[in-house]
Amino acid sequence: MLTPHQTDEQLMLKIDGELTIYEARNLFEQLTPFVSHSEKIAIELSQVTALDSSCVQVLMAFKKARIEQGCELIHHSEVVVDVLGKLGLVGWFHDPIVLSSSQ
């Protein structure tokens, strides 16, 4: 579900699969160790196939906790864009929406 990858500039956290209420606790537990990570984090979402408000809340809490170190959501899947749009939260994250090139 969550795969970390270090680049020269930042830590990339790639999330794939479904992000629904059934995965919310697991997502929270996987993200928690990275809250205090000292460098910028990018969460890559191109392989997210389902998303609901429970996991959106986890992502919001993580981004808010990392306000000083930096965190951005990148390569949004169509599912992510659709759900954030329906919830009226695209602007809340302040991240440019760039769909994965495979979509």
N, C-alpha and C positions, 0 to 999 in steps of 0.2 A: 504494500500500500504506500509506504513512504520510503524513498531511497535518497540518502544524502550523497552529494557529490561536491567536492571542493574544487573551485576554480581559482585563478589568480586574483580575481576581484571580489568573490563572495562565496558563500555556501549556498548551493542549490539543493532544494528539497523537492524531489519529483514525487507527485502523488498520482496514483493511478487507480482505476476501478471506481466502485460506487462509494459515494460519501453521503450516506443516509443515517437515520437515527441508529441503525444497527451498527454503524462504524464510528459513531461520534465519540464514544468513550475511548476507543482505540486510537483515533486520530488525536484526541486531546493528550493521551498518554505518550504518543510518539512525538508530538510537537513540544511538550513541556520541557524536556532537557535542552532544547534549543533556545528557550526564552532568554537565558543569560549568555548566550554565545556572543562574543565580542564584535564580530564583523557582520556586515550586511548579509541578509538572507533573502533569497528569491525562491518563491514557491511556484513550481512549474505545474500547470494544471491541464495540459493538452490531452492527457489520457483519462481524465475524469469522465465517467460514463453516466453517472447519476449524482444529483446533489439535492439536498433538502435543507430546510432552515436550521436544523440542529447543527449540521456541520458548517453552515455559513456562520453561525454564532461562534463556533470554535475558531474559525479563521479570523473573525473579527476580534475576538479576545486575544489571540496570538499577535495579530498586527498591532493592537493597542498596547500590549505589554512590551512590544519591541519598538516603540515610537522613537526612542533615542538612538538605538543601534541601526535601525532601518530594516524594513521588510516590504517586499513588493510581490504581488501576484503577477505571474507572467504566462504567456502562451495559453490563454483561456480556451477551453473547449467550448463548442457551441452550447452544450448543456449548461456550463457555468455562466456564460453570458446570458442565456435565456433566464435562468433562475435569478441571477442578480438583478436583471432587468425587471422581472415580475415582482420582486421584493422592493424595487426602488432603491437598490444599494450600489449600483454601479459607481456613482460618484462618491460614496462613503469611503471606498478603498483608495481613491485618488491614484489608481494605477491605470496606465493606458491599456485599452482593450486591443490586443493583437491576437487574432485567431491563429492557431497552429497552421502551418503551411500544408499539412496533410488533410485539412478539412475543406 
